[in-house]
Every structure is written in C-alpha cells, then in structure tokens.
Amino acid sequence: MCLQRSKDEIWILAGLSAEVWAETRGEEGIEKGMGMVESEVGRIVVVPVDDAMEDEREPLLLLAVNGGPEADWKAMCAKAKTLGAYLAPSVNRHRSVIEASPLNRTPATASKSRTRSTTTSPGGVLR
C-alpha cells in the first residue's frame, strides 16, 4: 500500500530529517553516524550518503527513511544503511565538482554554522 503525502508533509519530513541529523547523530545509545527520532510524521532514520564520517566532512546528501509508529527501528536502520551504501559511490563521484561550485562558497558554509533554513525547516520564519 502506497501512502500519498501532500507537498507540505514532504517539506515537513525534509525539514525534520535535517534537524534530526543535526541534533541526534552520534548520540549515546544511537549508532554512530545515524540520526533517529519519532515524530508526528512517524519514525525517521537519517544517514549520510557518502564517506563523510571517515574524515569529518559534512555529507553531500542525507537519506531519510520514514516509517509509521509500528515500524521496526532495526529494520529501518538496516534499510537506510544499505540504501546509503548503494548510493554513496555515485554521490562521491561528484564531491569535488560540488565542493568547487561557486554556490557552495557562501558565508554560511564557510563558517560551518548550523542554522535553520527557511526552505527546509518545518514552519516559516517570521520577519
């Protein structure tokens, strides 16, 4: 059975996934290099899709696996790791081009600060 989600729900899931990665990766009790949380959109497991954990670089791509409240954490983690490992060679092949891109040289990436993005964070930023 395929669950259809609205565009807003996808944006919320993407924002939550980025926050999960930033807040929970490597916490005690959680596998190193993996973020996990239970939320209003179900269980979320987030893993990097590259070799970033080997030399502490930020990952180019994050993979989020989303399941319902009854989903098995171990199965979700195994699926996320397997999919991430499968996609990593393709992603890594493009690392040097992406890192050299002028779009990658912004003050936010230069300082490596963790700020909320208005495009990926759930909820808007009031101005």
C-alpha positions as CSV (number, residue, x, y, z in Angstrom):
1,M,0.0,0.0,0.0
2,C,1.4,3.4,-1.0
3,L,0.7,6.3,1.2
4,Q,0.2,9.5,-0.7
5,R,1.6,12.6,1.1
6,S,0.9,16.3,0.4
7,K,3.7,18.5,-0.7
8,D,3.6,20.2,2.7
9,E,4.1,16.9,4.5
10,I,7.1,16.2,2.3
11,W,8.6,19.6,3.2
12,I,8.0,18.9,6.9
13,L,9.6,15.5,6.6
14,A,12.6,17.0,4.8
15,G,13.0,19.7,7.5
16,L,12.6,17.3,10.3
17,S,15.2,15.0,8.7
18,A,17.8,17.8,8.5
19,E,17.1,18.7,12.2
20,V,17.3,15.0,13.2
21,W,20.7,14.8,11.6
22,A,22.0,18.0,13.2
23,E,20.6,17.2,16.6
24,T,20.9,13.4,17.1
25,R,23.7,11.9,15.0
26,G,26.2,10.0,17.2
27,E,24.3,10.5,20.5
28,E,24.9,7.9,23.1
29,G,22.7,4.9,22.5
30,I,22.3,5.6,18.8
31,E,24.6,4.2,16.2
32,K,27.4,6.5,15.2
33,G,26.7,8.5,12.1
34,M,22.9,7.9,12.2
35,G,20.1,10.2,13.4
36,M,16.8,8.7,14.7
37,V,13.6,10.3,16.0
38,E,10.0,9.5,16.5
39,S,7.8,12.4,15.3
40,E,4.2,13.4,14.3
41,V,5.0,12.1,10.8
42,G,6.3,8.7,12.1
43,R,9.7,7.3,12.8
44,I,12.7,8.8,10.9
45,V,16.2,7.4,10.4
46,V,18.7,9.7,8.7
47,V,22.1,8.6,7.4
48,P,24.7,10.3,5.2
49,V,25.1,9.1,1.6
50,D,28.8,9.4,1.3
51,D,32.1,8.8,3.2
52,A,31.8,11.9,5.3
53,M,32.2,10.0,8.6
54,E,35.7,8.9,7.6
55,D,37.2,12.4,7.7
56,E,34.6,14.6,9.4
57,R,33.4,16.4,6.2
58,E,29.8,17.3,6.0
59,P,27.9,14.9,3.9
60,L,26.8,15.9,0.4
61,L,23.5,14.1,0.7
62,L,21.3,12.8,3.6
63,L,19.0,9.9,3.2
64,A,15.8,9.8,5.4
65,V,13.9,6.6,5.9
66,N,10.4,7.2,7.2
67,G,8.1,4.6,8.8
68,G,5.0,4.5,10.8
69,P,4.9,4.3,14.6
70,E,4.9,0.5,14.4
71,A,7.9,0.3,12.1
72,D,10.9,-1.7,13.5
73,W,13.9,0.5,14.3
74,K,16.4,-2.2,13.4
75,A,14.8,-2.8,10.0
76,M,14.7,0.9,9.2
77,C,18.4,1.3,10.2
78,A,19.4,-1.6,8.1
79,K,17.5,-0.3,5.1
80,A,18.9,3.2,5.5
81,K,22.5,1.9,5.7
82,T,22.0,-0.4,2.7
83,L,20.5,2.3,0.5
84,G,23.1,4.8,1.6
85,A,25.9,2.4,0.8
86,Y,24.4,1.7,-2.6
87,L,24.1,5.4,-3.5
88,A,27.4,6.6,-2.0
89,P,29.7,5.8,-4.9
90,S,27.6,7.8,-7.3
91,V,27.4,10.7,-4.8
92,N,31.1,10.7,-4.0
93,R,32.0,10.7,-7.7
94,H,30.6,14.3,-7.8
95,R,32.1,15.6,-4.5
96,S,34.9,17.7,-6.0
97,V,32.7,19.4,-8.5
98,I,30.0,20.2,-5.9
99,E,32.6,21.5,-3.4
100,A,34.3,23.6,-6.0
101,S,31.0,25.2,-7.1
102,P,30.6,28.9,-6.5
103,L,27.2,28.2,-5.0
104,N,29.0,26.2,-2.3
105,R,31.1,29.2,-1.2
106,T,28.8,31.2,0.9
107,P,29.4,32.7,4.4
108,A,27.1,30.1,5.9
109,T,29.1,27.2,4.5
110,A,32.4,28.9,5.2
111,S,31.7,29.1,8.9
112,K,30.1,25.7,9.1
113,S,27.4,27.1,11.4
114,R,24.2,25.1,11.9
115,T,21.4,27.5,11.1
116,R,17.8,26.7,10.3
117,S,17.0,27.0,6.6
118,T,13.7,28.7,5.7
119,T,13.3,26.2,2.8
120,T,13.8,23.0,4.8
121,S,12.7,23.8,8.3
122,P,9.2,23.0,9.4
123,G,7.3,26.2,10.0
124,G,8.1,29.5,8.5
125,V,10.4,32.2,9.7
126,L,8.5,35.3,10.8
127,R,10.0,38.6,9.7
